Amino acid sequence: MEFRDVVRRRRMVRNYDPDRPVPAEVVDRLLEHAVRAPSAGFSQGWAFLLLAEPADRQRFWAATTPPDQAPGSWLTGMRRAPLIVVVHSHKDAYLDRYAEPDKGWTDRDEARWPVPYWHIDAGFAALLMLLTAVDEGLGACFFGIPPERTDAYREAFGVPSAYTPIGAITVGYPAEDRKSRSLRRGRRPMAEVVHRGRWA
């Protein structure tokens, strides 16, 4: 598939065929592409938790879904995904890397960073997985873990406190899906979001 087609076809898929697992070689490609993402100082401060076994996926949904939340169509469709990849950032990898002699900083002061690149770079890795899924004929959806459920998620899977789950990606073969109502807003025109040479 041409890259421009991959970009244009990428959208968040929220319903999957539960009877078609993601082939192992495709899972490998998702990860191989993810680790090709750019990272500040080549810190590579990311980690991925793969959940392909039904019991693991069930544990994920139990840990991350508020107990009083009724399973609506969104959650029902998402739970059909045969693969979940949870993307984590690792701030310490960046603070350690930039305290090395070739970077010129002598401490790990987080205030030196204009923005948290550890989260941004993990997001780049997630986007490469989303694009790879499209290229492989799959659907995928990136979504966040509710903050109040993060501790339950960590406990359920033994995630160290140094790793922050920035979000999860469901992956699978798309089933009949209803497009998000948010799409009715339409894309913002280029003239509104691109500023050439000067903001105004």
N, C-alpha and C positions, 0 to 999 in steps of 0.2 A: 504494500500500500504506500502511496506517496505520502511524504511527511505532511504536506498541506492537508491531505484528506484525513490523516490521523487527528490533526489538530481540530479540524472542522467537525469531525464526528464525535469528539470527546464530549461526553455529558455524564452526569451522575445517574447511574442505573440503580434502581431501588427494588427490583424484583428479579429473581433468578430461578433457573431450572435446577431444582435440588438433586435431580438424578444424573447430572452430568458434572463429574468432578473436574477440576482444573488439572490437566496433565502435568506430571512432575517436571517435564522439560520446560513447560511454559512457566511454572513456578520459579524454576531456576533462572529463566530469562528475566522475569520480573525483578528478581533480586540482583542479577548481574547488571541490569540497567540502572537500578536504584543506586548502587555503589559507584556509578560513574558520575553522579551528581557533583557539582562544584562544592567545595567547602573551604572556608577561610583557612589559610595556612596549611591546606591539605590535612586539616585536623580530623576529618571523617568522623565527627562526633555523632554518629547515629547508631541505632540498633533496631532490629526488627524481630517481632514475635510472630511466628507463623502458627496459625490455628487451622488445621485441616481436618483433624479428627472430630467426629460429631460430639463426643463428650467434651472436648476442649472448647468447641464453639458454644455449646450449651452453657458451659461454665462462664464464658465471656459474657453472654447475654444476661445470665443471672446476676453477675457481678456488676454490670454497667447499667442495667435497667432499673430505675426506681421501682421498688416493690409494689407501689400502688398504681403504676402506670398500666392501663389496659392496652393490650397489643392491638393497635390500629393497623391500617393497611401498610403504613410505612414500615413498622417493626416486623410485621408478618412477612413482607417481601424480603426485607434485609436478612431475616433469620434463615431464609432459604439458601443464602450464599454458601457454597461449599468451601470457601477459603476466606479467612480474615487475616489481614496483616496489620499488626499494631506498630506504628512508627514512633520511635523514641528519639529524643535529643539528649545529648550528654554534655552539659555545660563544662564540666571539669576538663574534658578533652581539649577544649578551646583555651581555657584559662591556663592549663599546663603548657600547651603548645606555644602560646604567645609569651610565656615566661622563659622560653628557650633563647639562647644567645643570638641566634640569627634574626630574631624578631625585635630585639632592642628593648623589650620591657623587662624589668627586673622583679616584678611581682605579679600576682594573679588578680589584681584589682578589677573587679567587674565594671567599675565606673568608666574604665577606658573604652569600653565598647559602645559605639553610638546606638546600636540596636542589638538584640540578642541573636547573633548569627547562628548559634547552635540550633535555634528553632527554625530560622530561615532555611538553613542548609538541609535540615530534615524534611522541610516542606518541599524543597527542590527534589529530593529523593522520592518523596511521595508522588509528585507530579510525573516523574519519569515512569513510575509504576502504572499510573493512570493511563499514560500515553501508550505504554507497552501493552496494556490490556486491550486497548482499541486495536492496535496493530495485530494482535493475536485473535481478533474476532470475539473478544470477551467484553463484558460490561464490568464496571467498577464504580464504587462510590466512596468518597472520603468523608468522614464525619467525626465529630468530637465525642470524647467521653465526658459525661457531665462531671463538673468539678467535685460535686458531692459524692460521686461514685468512684473517684480515682483511688482512694485508699482501699476500697473493696476489690478493685481490679488488681492493684499491686499485691494484695494479700492472696488473691486467688491464684496468681501466677508467679509469685516470688520475685517480682520486679524490684531491683534495688532502688533505693531512694535517690541515687545519683542520676537516674534516668527518668526523664519526663515524657509521658505518653502525649504526643502532640495531636494524635488522632488515629483512627483506624480506617482501613480500606477493606470493603467487602469486594470479592472478585468471583466471577462465575459467568456462565453463559446466560445471556439475558432471557427473561421470560416476558410475557406481555406486561408492559409497564405504562403507568400514567405519568406523563411529563409533569414536572414541578409547576405549580401555579405561579411561582415566582418568575418563570420565563415570560409571562405575559407583560412584564415590565419592559421587555425588549432590551437590546444591547444599547448602551450609551453611545452616542455618535462619536466618531473619532475626534471631531472638532471640539468636543466637550472635554475629552480626557487627555488629548495630546497638546502640549504647549511647545512651540518651536522658537527657540532663541530667547524667549521671555515668557513669563507666566501670563501676562495680560497685554 
